[in-house]
Amino acid sequence: MSALLYYFFILPLSFLPMPFLYAFSRFVLKPLVLASGFRKGVVAKNLADSFPEKSALERKQIMSTFYLHLCDLVAESIKAFTISEKMARSKMVYENTEIFDDLYKKGKNVVMVGGHYGNWELLAVSIAQSIPHKPKALYTPLTDAFFDKKMKATRSKFGLEMLPIDEVKNIFAQPLQKPISVIFGADQSPRDPKKAYWMKFLHQETGVQFGAEKFAKDYNCAVVYGVINRLKRGYYQTSFSLICEDPETMAYGEITQQHTKRLEKKILEGPAFWLWTHRRWKHKRPAECQLHA
């Protein structure tokens, strides 16, 4: 069934020009998503808990814009299956890449950390030509083996290497040909709440995945934060900022605090472009876990 869906629906759609795909997003996908009530309860609760100071009308407006963005994101992700390298690079521009140039000259490996804001699929197909480091992205394999294979192939077709998250410890098992940048999406709900770093995020006690900080310190990687800004429909800009060059100089939790607060700042500036359908706060803080200021 997955193969039929891909070859007879998704792949033909991906060859269409973006104006047609955006029409599909607006007039087909969005009505279907809204009619089905897809994750409506999750989104409404996440927005209410994150923005208690906003009125119900303001949160409703954010939700409406979010669902339009989500449908556009699906359309743009469909296009990613057949997008050319030239087109991908025209739709995603990068700012402050000189940070990577400097670290590369010093032979420093990098942890690149960010969140699910903007269009991370477009970053996947354009990042390899935009920084000197070899990019490696950690991901959780899909339960559908067919689509897992197709998504992995799509994201990696222009140079990004996709690695299942359970293989993160194997990255340095072999000598590296050149410095690498390991990409962490650190805004997902943690697998084990007892191993998370607990802090306030969007007015809520939040368990933040600690993997990016731990990896940086274990392997002495510089840490760079990346945020994807939406310039206009279909066009994005990824902006980088250095968190630290030497992670050992950072106190426990400081790296995690910094990248989480930078993401929070961006969400507060433009809340509709974060992934609100995710059950980000499904875990409650275990009694033995400290809440950090």
Secondary structure in CASP SS format (residue, H / E / C, confidence):
PFRMAT SS
TARGET T0000
AUTHOR 0000-0000-0000
METHOD secondary structure of the structure
MODEL  1
M C 1.00
S H 1.00
A H 1.00
L H 1.00
L H 1.00
Y H 1.00
Y H 1.00
F H 1.00
F H 1.00
I H 1.00
L H 1.00
P H 1.00
L H 1.00
S H 1.00
F C 1.00
L C 1.00
P C 1.00
M H 1.00
P H 1.00
F H 1.00
L H 1.00
Y H 1.00
A H 1.00
F H 1.00
S H 1.00
R H 1.00
F H 1.00
V H 1.00
L H 1.00
K H 1.00
P H 1.00
L H 1.00
V H 1.00
L H 1.00
A H 1.00
S H 1.00
G C 1.00
F C 1.00
R C 1.00
K H 1.00
G H 1.00
V H 1.00
V H 1.00
A H 1.00
K H 1.00
N H 1.00
L H 1.00
A H 1.00
D H 1.00
S H 1.00
F C 1.00
P C 1.00
E C 1.00
K C 1.00
S C 1.00
A H 1.00
L H 1.00
E H 1.00
R H 1.00
K H 1.00
Q H 1.00
I H 1.00
M H 1.00
S H 1.00
T H 1.00
F H 1.00
Y H 1.00
L H 1.00
H H 1.00
L H 1.00
C H 1.00
D H 1.00
L H 1.00
V H 1.00
A H 1.00
E H 1.00
S H 1.00
I H 1.00
K H 1.00
A C 1.00
F C 1.00
T C 1.00
I C 1.00
S C 1.00
E H 1.00
K H 1.00
M H 1.00
A H 1.00
R H 1.00
S H 1.00
K H 1.00
M E 1.00
V E 1.00
Y E 1.00
E E 1.00
N C 1.00
T C 1.00
E H 1.00
I H 1.00
F H 1.00
D H 1.00
D H 1.00
L H 1.00
Y H 1.00
K H 1.00
K C 1.00
G C 1.00
K C 1.00
N C 1.00
V E 1.00
V E 1.00
M E 1.00
V E 1.00
G E 1.00
G C 1.00
H C 1.00
Y E 1.00
G C 1.00
N C 1.00
W H 1.00
E H 1.00
L H 1.00
L H 1.00
A H 1.00
V C 1.00
S C 1.00
I H 1.00
A H 1.00
Q H 1.00
S C 1.00
I C 1.00
P C 1.00
H C 1.00
K E 1.00
P E 1.00
K E 1.00
A E 1.00
L E 1.00
Y E 1.00
T C 1.00
P C 1.00
L C 1.00
T C 1.00
D C 1.00
A H 1.00
F H 1.00
F H 1.00
D H 1.00
K H 1.00
K H 1.00
M H 1.00
K H 1.00
A H 1.00
T H 1.00
R H 1.00
S H 1.00
K C 1.00
F C 1.00
G C 1.00
L C 1.00
E E 1.00
M E 1.00
L E 1.00
P E 1.00
I H 1.00
D H 1.00
E H 1.00
V H 1.00
K H 1.00
N H 1.00
I C 1.00
F C 1.00
A C 1.00
Q C 1.00
P C 1.00
L C 1.00
Q C 1.00
K C 1.00
P C 1.00
I E 1.00
S E 1.00
V E 1.00
I E 1.00
F E 1.00
G E 1.00
A C 1.00
D C 1.00
Q C 1.00
S C 1.00
P C 1.00
R C 1.00
D C 1.00
P H 1.00
K H 1.00
K H 1.00
A C 1.00
Y E 1.00
W E 1.00
M E 1.00
K E 1.00
F E 1.00
L C 1.00
H C 1.00
Q E 1.00
E E 1.00
T E 1.00
G E 1.00
V E 1.00
Q C 1.00
F C 1.00
G H 1.00
A H 1.00
E H 1.00
K H 1.00
F H 1.00
A H 1.00
K H 1.00
D H 1.00
Y C 1.00
N C 1.00
C C 1.00
A E 1.00
V E 1.00
V E 1.00
Y E 1.00
G E 1.00
V E 1.00
I E 1.00
N E 1.00
R E 1.00
L E 1.00
K E 1.00
R C 1.00
G C 1.00
Y E 1.00
Y E 1.00
Q E 1.00
T E 1.00
S E 1.00
F E 1.00
S E 1.00
L E 1.00
I E 1.00
C E 1.00
E C 1.00
D C 1.00
P H 1.00
E H 1.00
T H 1.00
M C 1.00
A C 1.00
Y C 1.00
G C 1.00
E H 1.00
I H 1.00
T H 1.00
Q H 1.00
Q H 1.00
H H 1.00
T H 1.00
K H 1.00
R H 1.00
L H 1.00
E H 1.00
K H 1.00
K H 1.00
I H 1.00
L H 1.00
E H 1.00
G C 1.00
P H 1.00
A H 1.00
F H 1.00
W E 1.00
L C 1.00
W C 1.00
T C 1.00
H C 1.00
R C 1.00
R C 1.00
W C 1.00
K C 1.00
H C 1.00
K C 1.00
R C 1.00
P C 1.00
A C 1.00
E C 1.00
C C 1.00
Q C 1.00
L E 1.00
H E 1.00
A C 1.00
END
